[in-house]
Amino acid sequence: MTFLNGGIPLTQGESGYVADRVQQHWDAYGFGLWAVVEKDGGRMVGFAGICHPLWFPARAHTVEVGWRLRRDAWGRGYATEAGREALRVGLEERGLRESAAFIHPDNHRSAAVAARLEMQVAERVQHPERPHTLDVYLATRG
């Protein structure tokens, strides 16, 4: 959570609200975030997928690829695997021209995932609600 929500973990109520918004996105657009589940044991370790960044009103028309994993699931390739599949679905199955990832400039782990996904930094923008910037990574249909 260092780079999300101002570094403050969500309460159970806030987490439930986010889950409701994920479902609403699926209902409205027919795509959204997926649970990331370990093949061995079936433990849910986070989520990933594509969705409109409704938290960023000026960019809500774009489709964002994203991932969020439990710390004990880091370093196992899950974010890269899930991100790659999310981009495939978005760019190939959904026919998107591009997909963006909004990454805090100090979030080197997520930047490394974006690099493995062959995403390129296109610009740096001001976060809509926080006092920091975000790097906008893009993947385009090839």
N, C-alpha and C positions, 0 to 999 in steps of 0.2 A: 504493500500500500504506500510505499515511500513516494511514488510519483502519481498516485491517484487520490482523489478526494482530499487533497491537502495533507496527505500522509495519515489521515485519521480513519481507522477501520469503521466500517458500517455497523450500525446497531442491527439487531435481529429485525426490527421493524423496517429499517431502511433497506436491508437486504431483501426482505419480502416485497417491498415496493419495487426494487430493481427487477426481481423475478416477474412481477406483474407487468412491468414495462417490456421485458423481453417477450412475454407471451403476446402482449398487444402488438408489438412489432411484427411477430409472426402472423397474427391475424390480419393486420393491415397490408403487409407486403408479400407474404408467402415465403419469406426467408428471414434468417436471424441468427442468433447465437445458439451454439450446441454445447451440451455437456462434454467435457473431456474426461474420458473414463479409461483407466488403465486396463489393458487387455488381461493382465494377470491379476485376478482378484476382483475386478470390476469396481474399484474405488474411484469415485468422482474426485478429480484433482483440480478442476477449474472449468473454464468455458472459453470458447473461441468461435469464430465465424465471421459473418458479414452482416452489417446492419447500417442503417442511416444514423449518423452521429447527431441525434436529436439534442444532445447536451451542448452542441455547438451550432446555434441557430444559423449563422452565416454560411455554414458548410453542410447543413442538414440535407441538401439535395444530393450530396455525394454518397457513396457507399464506402464504409470503412471496414477494413479487415482488422480484427483485434484478437487478443488472447489475454487471459488472466489466469494464472496458475498458483496453486499453493506453493509456498517456498520449498517444501520438501519434495516437490515434483520438478524443480528447476534442474537443468543440466542433463535431462534425459531425452531431449529432442522432441518433447511433446508439443511445444509451441510452434516449432518449425513444421512438424508433421501436420498439425491442425491448421496452421496458417496456409501452408501449401494447398491443402485440400479446400480451404475456404476460398482462396484465390481461384482455384480451378473451377469451383462451382460458380463463382461470380463472373469470371471472365469467359468461361466456356459455356456452361449450362445456362446462365442467366443473360449472357450476351453483353455484359457491361464493357464499356470502352476502357475504363480504368477503375482502380480501387485505391483508396488512400489509407495510410496509417498515421495517426497523430501521436508523436512520441516526444516526451520531455527530453530536452537536449542532454541531460545527465543520465538518462536511462540507457546505459550502454548495453545491457542485456537485451532489451527490446530492439535497440538499434541493430544489434548483431543478428537477431532473428530476421529483421527486415532485410538486412544485407544478404542473408542466406536465401531469402525469398526473391532475391534479385530486384528488390525495390530500390528506387533512387530518391534521394532527398531533392524535392522540388522547390521548397521554400521554407522559411521560418515565419510563423505567425504568432500573434498574441493569443494566449488562452482566453476564452470568452469570460471566465469568472475568476481566474487566479492571477496573481502578479508574476507570471512567468510566461515564457514562450513555448511553442511546440514546433518540432520539425515535422513537416508534411512529407511523408514518403509516398511514392506512387508506384503502382504496378500497372502496366498497360497490356492490353491484348496484343499478342505478337503475331 
